[in-house]
Amino acid sequence: MGALLLHGVVDGVLDGGVYALMAVGLSLILGVMELLNLAQAVFVIAGSYLSYVLEVHAGIDPFLGLLITMPVLFAVGAGLERVFMRRITGRDKLIVALLVTYAVGEVILGALNMIFGTNYIRLTASYVSSTFHAFGMYIPQVDVFGLGLAVLLIVALYAMLYGTRLGKSLRALIQNRTGARLVGVDVERVSMIAFGVGVALAAAGGMLFATQPGGFTANSSEDLGSRLLAIVILGGLDSIEGALVGSMAMLILEDVIAAVWSPLWATLVFYVVLVLVMSFRPRGLFGRLAY
């Protein structure tokens, strides 16, 4: 039992790092723009396919490919904000944003299905199928590298937020969007950058997601989207720290349940915990605003 518990905790930490990348980007967009991006999971899958194309057709290692996929998805996110999101105003803007991002996601999903079909695929770099032997268990190398990447990118995000002028503007928008505008923050420019960064982080998460056993298709975004929403709701919709804690807590719990009890119950427990937490703390663990 002890070995199974340890295995579940290790798997949960490794998986939690991947989900944290995706969820942090979603929370950043929501915190800065006060809008929920329902297409975040679709952008994750788009990042998965971009990494796959670069590996298969250009021979580029998936981690090196992030030097291409992240800027590409940043540009897509910034363009989406520029063309659609900044036009959304008024008292119903949250609902309108949900509809717009859902529609954008469906268009992208349709395109991905047409281009790549519905067969499951997976990245095939050598370290995807290789393992480290530690603590009496075999740990996939790609999961360890993925956790390192997640830590690196999240630390870089915090360094930007707390060590740069742009980061100061981003935090000002998260705290009070109207007040930030009054003190001279270029709200439109900062919002565009925030949306781009959030989607770029989805690209990194997508590369790691594409290495998971079983592979992925465009329709993998459906389950992934519900999980990301559960994580950010648990942590607090506009809280980056909450997204980190929520990712780790939910994935460790799920993997421990799968290891010591049954994988069939693991997903159910994932959402049961969400319901229980929200029953006692509707704003989530670190939530600042009630939406």
N, C-alpha and C positions, 0 to 999 in steps of 0.2 A: 504493500500500500504506500509506504514511504517513497519508494522509487517511482511509482506512478504519479504521486503527488508532485514530486520534484520535476518529473518530465512535463507535467501539465503546466507548472509555473514557468519553466524555461520556455516552453512553446508559447505560452501566453505573453511573455515579455517580448519575444521575437516578433510575434504577430502584432502585438500592440504597437510596436514601433512603426510598422507599415501603416496601420490604420490611423496612427497619430498624424502622420504626414498629410493624409487626405483630410482628416477632421480639422486639423489646425487651419488649413487653407479655407475650409468652409466657415469656420468660426471667425477668421480674420475678415472675410467678405461681409459677414453678417454684422460684426462689430463696427466696422467702418461705415458701411452703407445702410445698415438697418434693413437689409433685404436678404432673403434666403434664396440661395442658388440651388434649385432642384436639379440642375444639370451637372453638379459636381461629380457624381459617380460616372456619368457618361464621359466627362473629361478624363477621368481615371482610365477608363477603358480605351479611350482614344490614345492616351499615352502608352498603354499596353501595346496597341497595334503599331504605333509609331516605332516603339522599341523593337518590335518583332520585324518590321519592314527593314529597319536599319541593320539588324543582325543578319537576316536571311539574304537580303538583296545587296547590301553594301559591306557585309562582313565587319560591322562595327560592334564592339563589345557593348552590352547593354548599359553598363555604368558609364562608359565614355560617351555613349549615345545621348546621355542626359544633357550634354553640352549642346545638343541640337534640339532634343524634344522639349526641354524646359523653356528655352527662348521661344520656340514655335508656339507652345501652349500659352506662354505669357502674352504673346502678340494676339492670339485668338481671344484670350480673356479680356485684354485691354480693348480690343476692337469691339467685343460684345458690349462692354460697359459704355464705350463711346457711342455706339450706334443705337443701342436699345435702353440700357439700364438708366442712364442719366436723364432720359426723357420721362422716366416714371416718377411722378410727383403726386401730391395730394393725400388725402386721408386713407385712400384704399391702395396705397402704393405697395404694401406688403403682399396683398392678394394679387395685384397685377404682376408683380415681380415673380410670384410663384407660377402664374400662367405663362409668362414670357419665357422663363428659364425651362419650364417643363416642355414647352413647344420647341425651343432650341434643342433641347436634349433629344426629343423624339426625331427631329430632322437629322441630327448627327447619327443617332442609332440606325435610322433607315439607311443612311449612306454607308455606314460601316457594314451592315448586313448585306447590302448589295455588292460591296467591294470584296469582302472577305468571306461571305457565306456564314453558315451556322455551325461549322465543324469546330470542335475545341482545339485550340493550339496552345503552345507553351514555348517560352524561350529555352534555348538548348545549349547555352554556354557551359563549359566544362564544370564550373563550380556549382551549377544548378543541381547536378546529380552527385556531387562529392560531399563528403561529411567530415566533421571533426569528431574525434572520440574524446569525451570528457565527462567526468562524474558518472561513469558507467553507462553513458548513453551516446548515441550517434546524432550529432547536431548538423543539419544541412549548412554547408559553408555559405550559401547564398543568403540564408536567414541571418547569419552573423554579420555578413557584409551589409545586409539591408538595415539591420539595427544600427550599425555604425553610420551609414548614410543618413538615416533618420535623425540620429543625434546631431550629426554635423549640420544638417540643413535647419533643424529647429534651433540650434545654438546660433547659427547665422541669422535666422529670423529675429531672435531676441537681441542679438548684437545690433541689428538694424533698428529695431524698435527703440532700444534704450541708449544707442550710441551715435545716432545720426540725426540730422535735422529732419530728414524725411520721416524717420521713426517717431520723432516728437510730434510731427503733424498727424501721423497715423493714430497715435495715442490720444491726441486731442480730439480727433473725430470720434474715436471709440467712446470717450468720456462724454462729449457733448458736441454734436455735429453743428448745431446752430451757433454755439459759443465759439467754436473753432473758426467758423466763417467770419464772425464779428471781429476776431483778433487778427485777421488777415491771412488765414490759411487758404490756399488754393484748393478748395474742396473738390472740384471736378478733376483736377490733375491727380490729387492724392487718391481719390476714389478709383480712378482708372488704374493706377499703379497697384492698389490693394487688390483689385479684382484680378489683375494680371498675375500678381504673386500667388494668390490663392489657387488659380488654375495651374500655374507652373508647379506648385507643390503637388497637385493632383497628378501631373505627368510623372514626377518622381515616384509617387505611390503606385502609379500604374505600371511602371517598369518592374517594381518589386512584386506587384500583384500577378504579373504575367509569369513569374517563376514558380508560383504555387502549384502543388500537385493537383492534377486534374485539369489544369489549363483553364482557358476562359473563352467566352464568345461575347459578342456585343450585348446579348441579353443578360450577361452576368451583372450588368449595372443595376438590374432591378433589385436583387437581394442586397448588393453592396450599398445601394442608395438608402435602403431602409436601415441598414446597420449604421451608416454614417449619421443619419438623422437621429437615431437612438442615442448615439454617443454624444453628439453635441447637445441634445436635449438633456441628457443626464448631467453633463458637465456644466451646463448653463449656456444658452444659445450664443451669447456674445463673448464668451470667455475662452481665450486661448489656453489658459492654464486648465480650465475645465475640460477642454478637448483632450489634452494630454492625459489627465487623470482618468477621464472617462474611457479613453482608448485602452489604457493599461488595465484598469479595473475590469472592464467588460471582457476583454480578450483573455486575461488570466483566469477569470471566473469560468468562461466558456471552455477553455482548454483543460482546466482542472476537472470540471464536470465530465467532459468527454473522456478524460484519462481514467478517472476513478469510478465513474458510474456508467454513462452511456452517451455516445455522440448524438443519439436521437433526442435526448433530453437537454443537451447543451444549449442549443439555439433557443429552446423554450425558456430556459432559466435566464438567458440573456435579456429577454423582453420582460419576464416576470420581475426581475430586479429593477428594470426601468419603471414599471408601473408602481412598484412599492416606493421607490425613491420619490417619484413625482407626486404620490399621494400625500407624502409628508413635507415635501419641499418642491412646490410647483415650479419654481424658477430654476431648479437644478442645483447641483452642488456649489457652483460658483457664480450663478446667474446674478446679473445686476438689474436687468430689466424684465418686466413681465410682458410677454407678447401675447 
